[in-house]
Amino acid sequence: MNYKEHIEGLEGLLKNSKDLYKIADYFLTHLGENKHFVELGEHITEHEVLSSIALKIIGRLFKKQFTSTQLFLNKVPASDFIHGTCLIEHCYLTTLIYFEKSKLGLLTTAFPGEETHFFRFTAATIKEPHIPYYGPPISA
């Protein structure tokens, strides 16, 4: 299989697999640990969606608000696939994979002395959240 086929297989797993470990394992086995594949990518220093999502997910896990990330990302040429690492608050290392068109991604974070946590996410932009109100009419 070539890289394009592995990327397509990875996206299929991300969409359909219930076992998040298998997604991370597939990425590392077929793409992430391949030096040639990693060198193929164009380095990205900023990605608003991934930085924001990583902070929010890891913040929820620790029940605190984080403010800084260092992204080390690669965008694969002629695809919408981004992969790399994110260092949160200079100490929490997270591996990221993300498909820009489908807005699907996976964060994998290993914490010292703890188990590895996997987070699948879908990115969405919400202009004005609509929260329905089912109570009695509000008088002015």
C-alpha positions as CSV (number, residue, x, y, z in Angstrom):
1,M,0.0,0.0,0.0
2,N,1.1,3.6,-0.6
3,Y,0.7,6.5,1.7
4,K,-2.5,7.7,0.1
5,E,-4.1,4.3,0.7
6,H,-2.9,4.3,4.3
7,I,-4.3,7.8,4.9
8,E,-7.7,6.7,3.4
9,G,-7.7,3.6,5.6
10,L,-6.9,5.7,8.6
11,E,-9.8,8.0,7.9
12,G,-12.1,5.1,7.5
13,L,-11.0,3.7,10.9
14,L,-11.4,7.1,12.5
15,K,-15.0,7.3,11.1
16,N,-16.0,3.8,12.0
17,S,-13.9,2.1,14.7
18,K,-15.0,2.0,18.3
19,D,-11.6,1.0,19.5
20,L,-9.6,4.3,19.5
21,Y,-6.4,2.4,20.3
22,K,-6.6,0.6,16.9
23,I,-6.7,4.0,15.1
24,A,-3.6,5.3,16.9
25,D,-1.8,1.9,16.3
26,Y,-2.7,2.0,12.6
27,F,-1.3,5.5,12.3
28,L,1.9,4.7,14.1
29,T,2.5,1.4,12.3
30,H,1.8,2.5,8.8
31,L,2.6,6.2,8.8
32,G,3.8,7.9,11.9
33,E,6.9,5.8,12.5
34,N,7.9,6.0,8.8
35,K,10.7,8.6,8.5
36,H,10.1,9.1,4.8
37,F,6.4,9.7,5.4
38,V,7.1,12.2,8.2
39,E,9.6,14.1,6.1
40,L,7.0,14.3,3.3
41,G,4.9,16.8,5.2
42,E,5.0,20.5,5.1
43,H,5.6,21.9,8.6
44,I,2.8,23.9,10.2
45,T,3.5,26.3,13.1
46,E,-0.1,27.4,13.7
47,H,-3.5,25.7,13.5
48,E,-6.3,27.4,15.2
49,V,-8.7,24.5,15.4
50,L,-6.1,21.9,16.6
51,S,-4.6,24.2,19.2
52,S,-8.0,25.2,20.6
53,I,-9.4,21.6,20.7
54,A,-6.2,20.2,22.3
55,L,-6.4,22.8,25.1
56,K,-10.1,22.2,25.7
57,I,-9.9,18.4,25.8
58,I,-6.8,18.2,28.0
59,G,-8.2,20.9,30.2
60,R,-11.4,18.9,30.8
61,L,-9.4,15.9,31.7
62,F,-7.5,17.8,34.3
63,K,-10.4,20.0,35.3
64,K,-8.4,23.1,34.7
65,Q,-7.9,25.7,32.0
66,F,-4.7,25.6,30.0
67,T,-3.6,28.6,28.0
68,S,-0.6,27.6,25.8
69,T,0.3,24.9,23.3
70,Q,3.3,24.3,21.1
71,L,2.2,22.6,17.9
72,F,4.6,20.5,15.8
73,L,2.5,19.6,12.9
74,N,2.9,18.3,9.3
75,K,0.4,18.7,6.5
76,V,0.7,15.9,3.9
77,P,1.0,17.4,0.4
78,A,-2.1,16.9,-1.9
79,S,-4.3,15.8,1.0
80,D,-6.3,17.2,3.9
81,F,-4.4,15.1,6.5
82,I,-2.4,16.8,9.3
83,H,-0.4,14.9,11.9
84,G,2.1,15.7,14.6
85,T,2.4,16.5,18.3
86,C,1.2,19.1,20.6
87,L,3.0,20.1,23.9
88,I,0.5,21.6,26.3
89,E,1.8,24.0,29.1
90,H,5.3,22.6,28.3
91,C,4.7,19.2,29.9
92,Y,1.7,17.3,28.4
93,L,2.7,15.6,25.1
94,T,-0.2,14.8,22.8
95,T,-0.1,13.1,19.4
96,L,-2.6,14.5,16.9
97,I,-4.1,13.3,13.6
98,Y,-6.7,15.4,11.8
99,F,-8.6,15.4,8.5
100,E,-9.5,19.0,7.5
101,K,-12.4,18.2,5.1
102,S,-14.3,15.8,7.4
103,K,-13.1,17.8,10.5
104,L,-12.4,14.5,12.3
105,G,-9.4,13.9,14.5
106,L,-7.8,11.9,17.3
107,L,-5.7,13.1,20.3
108,T,-3.6,10.5,22.1
109,T,-2.1,11.6,25.4
110,A,0.1,9.5,27.7
111,F,0.5,10.7,31.3
112,P,3.4,9.7,33.4
113,G,2.4,6.9,35.8
114,E,-1.1,6.7,34.2
115,E,-2.8,5.1,31.3
116,T,-2.9,6.6,27.8
117,H,-6.0,8.6,27.0
118,F,-7.6,8.6,23.5
119,F,-10.0,11.4,22.3
120,R,-11.9,11.3,19.0
121,F,-13.3,14.7,18.1
122,T,-15.2,16.4,15.4
123,A,-14.5,20.1,14.9
124,A,-17.4,22.5,14.3
125,T,-17.8,26.2,14.2
126,I,-20.8,27.5,16.1
127,K,-21.7,31.1,15.6
128,E,-24.5,31.6,18.1
129,P,-25.3,28.6,20.3
130,H,-29.0,28.0,20.4
131,I,-30.1,26.8,23.8
132,P,-33.9,26.1,23.8
133,Y,-35.9,27.4,26.7
134,Y,-38.8,25.3,27.8
135,G,-39.9,27.2,30.9
136,P,-42.8,29.7,31.4
137,P,-42.8,32.8,29.2
138,I,-40.3,35.4,30.3
139,S,-41.8,38.8,31.0
140,A,-39.9,42.0,30.2
